[in-house]
Amino acid sequence: MAYAKVVKLTFARGASIPDPSRLFNSSLEGNTRPAIDIHEGEKIDAGAFKALVKAAVARNGPPAKKRPF
């Protein structure tokens, strides 16, 4: 989702994803789908971001295969 000066990245099942670098900085109240707000001109730790995305992909896993009936 894009805002005027912020890009918001929301992670499904994000509450179960480890975030040792504390990149999650938004939508923490419900503790279900934490997000990262990146403000215009803000720098983020690329290595930590890459690790967080990899953890999210691993946590969400491949899509379930449909069984033919």
One Martini backbone bead per residue (centre of mass of N, CA, C, O) as a GRO file, in nm:
protein
   69
    1MET     BB    1   0.098   0.035   0.022
    2ALA     BB    2   0.046   0.376  -0.067
    3TYR     BB    3   0.155   0.680   0.036
    4ALA     BB    4   0.261   0.986   0.020
    5LYS     BB    5   0.543   0.912   0.229
    6VAL     BB    6   0.462   0.595   0.240
    7VAL     BB    7   0.559   0.257   0.275
    8LYS     BB    8   0.357  -0.035   0.320
    9LEU     BB    9   0.452  -0.346   0.481
   10THR     BB   10   0.264  -0.636   0.499
   11PHE     BB   11   0.253  -0.929   0.719
   12ALA     BB   12   0.153  -1.227   0.706
   13ARG     BB   13   0.202  -1.375   0.999
   14GLY     BB   14   0.414  -1.176   1.147
   15ALA     BB   15   0.407  -1.264   1.451
   16SER     BB   16   0.585  -1.542   1.365
   17ILE     BB   17   0.821  -1.352   1.289
   18PRO     BB   18   1.134  -1.290   1.315
   19ASP     BB   19   1.271  -0.954   1.457
   20PRO     BB   20   1.576  -0.865   1.557
   21SER     BB   21   1.588  -0.567   1.403
   22ARG     BB   22   1.318  -0.410   1.421
   23LEU     BB   23   1.135  -0.338   1.153
   24PHE     BB   24   0.885  -0.336   1.290
   25ASN     BB   25   0.663  -0.015   1.304
   26SER     BB   26   0.365  -0.133   1.246
   27SER     BB   27   0.077  -0.273   1.340
   28LEU     BB   28   0.119  -0.384   1.662
   29GLU     BB   29  -0.143  -0.409   1.827
   30GLY     BB   30  -0.264  -0.698   1.718
   31ASN     BB   31  -0.022  -0.902   1.640
   32THR     BB   32  -0.067  -1.016   1.329
   33ARG     BB   33   0.007  -0.757   1.111
   34PRO     BB   34   0.281  -0.647   1.071
   35ALA     BB   35   0.476  -0.355   0.979
   36ILE     BB   36   0.641  -0.147   0.731
   37ASP     BB   37   0.750   0.182   0.742
   38ILE     BB   38   0.854   0.379   0.462
   39HIS     BB   39   1.008   0.667   0.440
   40GLU     BB   40   1.104   0.925   0.286
   41GLY     BB   41   1.459   0.871   0.277
   42GLU     BB   42   1.477   0.611   0.418
   43LYS     BB   43   1.681   0.380   0.581
   44ILE     BB   44   1.754   0.032   0.548
   45ASP     BB   45   1.837  -0.285   0.632
   46ALA     BB   46   1.897  -0.501   0.385
   47GLY     BB   47   1.966  -0.767   0.533
   48ALA     BB   48   1.721  -0.768   0.726
   49PHE     BB   49   1.504  -0.753   0.509
   50LYS     BB   50   1.578  -1.013   0.360
   51ALA     BB   51   1.541  -1.201   0.605
   52LEU     BB   52   1.242  -1.134   0.654
   53VAL     BB   53   1.133  -1.225   0.380
   54LYS     BB   54   1.235  -1.517   0.397
   55ALA     BB   55   1.074  -1.588   0.654
   56ALA     BB   56   0.795  -1.532   0.531
   57VAL     BB   57   0.807  -1.738   0.306
   58ALA     BB   58   0.857  -1.984   0.485
   59ARG     BB   59   0.601  -1.950   0.665
   60ASN     BB   60   0.389  -1.960   0.420
   61GLY     BB   61   0.466  -2.116   0.192
   62PRO     BB   62   0.339  -2.314  -0.017
   63PRO     BB   63   0.087  -2.381  -0.193
   64ALA     BB   64  -0.178  -2.562  -0.198
   65LYS     BB   65  -0.285  -2.844  -0.333
   66LYS     BB   66  -0.513  -2.954  -0.550
   67ARG     BB   67  -0.762  -3.186  -0.538
   68PRO     BB   68  -0.893  -3.423  -0.712
   69PHE     BB   69  -1.244  -3.550  -0.740
   0.00000   0.00000   0.00000
